[in-house]
Amino acid sequence: MLTIHHLRIGRSIFTVWLLEELGVEYDLVEYHRNPETMRAPPELREIHPLGKSPVIEDDGLLLSESGAITAYLLNKYDSDGKFGPDEGDAAWAEYTQWLHYAEGSVFVPLLLKLLSTRAGGHALLDGFADPEVALHFGHIAGKLGDNDFILGDRITGADFGITYMVSMAERLGLLEPYPTLADYMARNLSRPAFARALERAVE
Ligand SMILES: N[C@@H](CCC(=O)N[C@@H](CS)C(=O)NCC(=O)O)C(=O)O
């Protein structure tokens, strides 16, 4: 059976949500952050050399990186293509761009804002991160438009990572200028599969 290594609190709940949407059976192993450093416990390094989450194990495969995990899970468990277009066409290329955009581009400025906030404000970090946050969240809101999901009227694999970024922006108090993104997040987090993920992953 597939195993997900889930670190609280962080992005792996969004992979658990995907597993619930797909109806895949899985074992969940939970880890807690060190309350002082907020880093993952050393046990995660016994699973994967990077010691980060999410990590999945499936049929002898050990896989990290949430975008790659999403792609793998959809390839294997979404045979009727409910959560993404077929590989190779233009719709798939655009979908892949949005799938990797979250971790590849949106996360860094959010991390800088997190560090700046923890430092009680930091001019150098904010000087870079503030316009980048505005650039990326303006871009995401522009793409979303009046749609329910990032690529239109149905949820795709790209929505899991984008929802994580939007939720992180919300936690950092950065979402106020983007009411449609707040609605988007609320819509996604109110899905029954997300409620099941929370029930499973958060005691
Ligand atoms: N790009 C990776 C990032 C993985 C990552 O940094 N995960 C965080 C949790 S949200 C983590 O494990 N942090 C603990 C640490 O670095 O000590 C992905 O998409 O999975």
PDBQT file of the ligand as one rigid body, heavy atoms in Angstrom, charges set to zero:
ROOT
HETATM    1  N1  LIG A 301       9.873  21.641  -2.955  1.00  0.00    +0.000 N 
HETATM    2  C1  LIG A 301       9.562  20.655  -1.954  1.00  0.00    +0.000 C 
HETATM    3  C2  LIG A 301       9.638  21.318  -0.585  1.00  0.00    +0.000 C 
HETATM    4  C3  LIG A 301       9.598  20.337   0.562  1.00  0.00    +0.000 C 
HETATM    5  C4  LIG A 301       9.686  21.062   1.883  1.00  0.00    +0.000 C 
HETATM    6  O1  LIG A 301      10.491  21.985   2.062  1.00  0.00    +0.000 OA
HETATM    7  N2  LIG A 301       8.842  20.652   2.829  1.00  0.00    +0.000 N 
HETATM    8  C5  LIG A 301       8.822  21.283   4.128  1.00  0.00    +0.000 C 
HETATM    9  C6  LIG A 301       7.435  21.129   4.768  1.00  0.00    +0.000 C 
HETATM   10  S1  LIG A 301       6.234  22.219   4.126  1.00  0.00    +0.000 SA
HETATM   11  C7  LIG A 301       9.758  20.585   5.068  1.00  0.00    +0.000 C 
HETATM   12  O2  LIG A 301       9.804  19.383   5.069  1.00  0.00    +0.000 OA
HETATM   13  N3  LIG A 301      10.429  21.366   5.918  1.00  0.00    +0.000 N 
HETATM   14  C8  LIG A 301      11.142  20.851   7.051  1.00  0.00    +0.000 C 
HETATM   15  C9  LIG A 301      12.604  21.143   7.025  1.00  0.00    +0.000 C 
HETATM   16  O3  LIG A 301      13.115  21.593   6.007  1.00  0.00    +0.000 OA
HETATM   17  O4  LIG A 301      13.229  20.913   8.052  1.00  0.00    +0.000 OA
HETATM   18  C10 LIG A 301       8.180  20.066  -2.266  1.00  0.00    +0.000 C 
HETATM   19  O5  LIG A 301       7.470  20.616  -3.110  1.00  0.00    +0.000 OA
HETATM   20  O6  LIG A 301       7.807  19.023  -1.699  1.00  0.00    +0.000 OA
ENDROOT
TORSDOF 0
